Amino acid sequence: MLAVSGDQPSVQRNACIRKAKGEIVYFLDNDSEVHAGNITHAVSLFQKDERIAVVGGPAEPKESDTAIQKVFSFCLCSPFGAGPVRSRYHAEGDVRETTDRELILCNLLVRKKVLDTVGVFNEAFYPNEENELMDRIRDAGYALYYHPRVAVRRSPRTDMRSFVKMLLNYGRGRFQQFIHAPRILNVMFFIPLGFVLYLASLAALPFATVLSPYALIYLAPLGLYALFLTAAAFSALPSIRKLSFSILAVPFVFFAIHAGYGVGIIWGFIRLFRKRKMSAHFKIRTVKAFSR
């Protein structure tokens, strides 16, 4: 078992891959609490079909999470909050072939020989380096599988500032991935960008015309969003009603997810015009050695 720490995750993970000697590489974060049966379930799935190259499952919240962390988890698990990627944050459905949308790097098993064939992480990417890799794996004819029982416990961010920063990075990473290899299926991730641009356009409306018939039509999408936002917030009541005033944060967290991701895409576009110097500093240590 190898542990690595440093300032360039893609580079340091690749260094660990090169040192790994097993048939399967299991990627975990340092705060991932692994369920006891994960490896058994994953190996069983790998053995069914040589075409299966990747197996992963959800990163579920911990019982010890704070009230605001529970709010973050609820919103990320909601169809309104995270849409097609919500399965990353809670077990959902049966074992199935999937795409990178449902898989998360802090709980991901990959065949080593597939990495030797298609290549390792693109070191220019962070985040979304695993998404770009999984796209290449699928392009090579292999399959990705989601297993709801291959799960870890992992706490979300601890406060709103770090949560929003995470969303900005996710949006930036998705834009970088799309520019690198455009795919029609990834266009849907640009919906938050449209939302942010729409909000910006509202600020440009002259105040005197806000109540005009045409302006009211233009404001209709905002009213529809507010309606869905209210409904999604009320759906939180049965789940987190015991969290006192933290439940009031639910609408703001939903909005932060949508707007933060959209602004992150804009940030990714701006970074295209900035020259960045990359240097990697990391340290690998062997935590545990296994004999065959």
Secondary structure, 3 states (H helix, E strand, C coil): CEEEEECCHHHHHHHHHHHCCCCEEEEECCCCEECCCHHHHHHHHHHHCCCEEEEECCEECCCCCCHHHHHHHHHHHCHHHHHHHHHHCCCCCCCEEECHHHCCCCEEEEEHHHHHHHCCCCCCCCCCHHHHHHHHHHHCCCEEEECCCCCEECCCCCCHHHHHHHHHHHHHHHHHHHHHCCCHHHHHHHHHHHHHHHHHHHHCCCHHHCCCHHHHHHHHHHHHHHHHHHHHHHCCHHHHHHHHHHHHHHHHHHHHHHHHHHHHHHHHHHHCCCCCCCCCCEEEEECCCCCC
